[in-house]
Amino acid sequence: MLTEASIIVPFWLRLNPDEFFSWYTKNQASLVDYYTLLEVSSLLLTLLSLIVLQIQKSSGGLWMGISFLFSLFVILTFFIFFKDANAQLNAGPIAKEVFIDTIQRWGNWQWIRVGLGSVAFIAALVFLQKEH
């Protein structure tokens, strides 16, 4: 998510719409596959950790619960924003002004995801620190 927000979005904004859509057509499926695997794996591993902590009646469940919740929020942003935005980008070339606005909004939502993911990561680190 950080890579998308800090590297990929600025790269996209340097392209004209035709160049972007050519690049996006070639790479969109790989991006989706890669980030889906990372985000879903993160969510499932956090959920598994939370379940194990609950079974063991560990005191760290609160922090892992926070981590799970914020990992879930990362996934939910796909359904709140990215699903429709990606569909618009998959539809093909759009006017330059609409293109720039869409990519900037896409980037802003990526930064929201970075924030949510950071909270999830920090909560997991707090759990680890408190347990050891």
N, C-alpha and C positions, 0 to 999 in steps of 0.2 A: 504494500500500500504506500509506504514511504517512497519507494522507487517510482511508482506511478505518479504520485503527487509532485515529487521534486525533480524527476528526470523526464519521464514520458510525456506528461502534460506540457511542459515548456517546449519539448521537441515538437509535439503536435502543433503548438501555436506558431512555430517558425515555418510550418509548411503551409502552402496554399491549399484550399479545400480539395482540389483534384489530387495533389500529392498525398494528402492525408488519407483520402478514401482509397487510393491505391495501396498505401501502406496498411491501412486498417483491414482491408479485404484479405490481405495476405496473412496478417498476424492476429486478428481478433480471436480466432478459435484457440490459438495457443495461449493467449493472455487469459481467456476465460478458463481453460483447462488448468493452467498453472495456479491462478489465484483461487479457483474453486477448491482445488486440492489442499492448498495451504490453509484457507479459512475454515473449511469443513473439518479438516484434520485437527486444527487448533480447538475448534468447538467440541469435537468428540473427545479429544484427550482431556480437555478441561472437565467435561461432563463425567468421564470415567474416573478422573481423580476425585471429583466431588462425591461420586457414589462410593468409592472406596473409603473416603474420609468419613462419610455418614455410617457406613457399615462398621468401621473401626471406632466410631464415636469420638473422633479426633476433634480437638478444640479449634483446629485450623479451617474448619468447614466454611466459616463466614468469609474468609479471604478468598478461598477457592470459589465460593458461590458468587462473589463479586466479579472474579475473573471470568467465570462462566457467563454471567449476565452481560458483561461488556463484550465478550466474544460473540454472544448472540446478537447484541446490538449491531456489531459489524456486519453480520449476515443480513440482518433486517434492512440495512441501508440499500442492499441490492433491490429488495422489493419496494422500498419507498422511493428510490430515485433511479438506480442504475439499470433496472430492467427496461424501463421506458426510454431512458437516454440511449442505451445501447441499441435498442430497436430503431430509434431515429437515426443513429449513426450507421446501422446496417442497411437502412433504406437507400443510402447512396448520397450523392452530392447535394449539398444545400447551399443557400446563399452565404457569401463570406461573412456577413454580419451575424447571421444565425449560427454559422459554424463557430465563430470566435466566442459568442455568448455560450453556446452549448459546451464547448471545451472548457471554458472558464468555470462554468457551473460544475462540470464533471470534476475538475480539479479541486474546487472548493469542497465538494462532497468527499473526495479522496482525503483531504485534510481532516474532515470530520471523522472518517474511518481511522486515520492515523491516531487521532486523539482517543477514540474509543478503544482501539487496540492497545494503545499505550497504557491506558487505565487497567485493562485486562492483564497486561504483562506485569505492571507494577504490583497489582494485587497478588498475582502468583508469586512474585519475588518476596513480598511481605510475608505471605504464607510460609515460604521456605525459610526466611530469616527467623520467624517466630518459632518454627518447628525445630530449628537447630541452634 
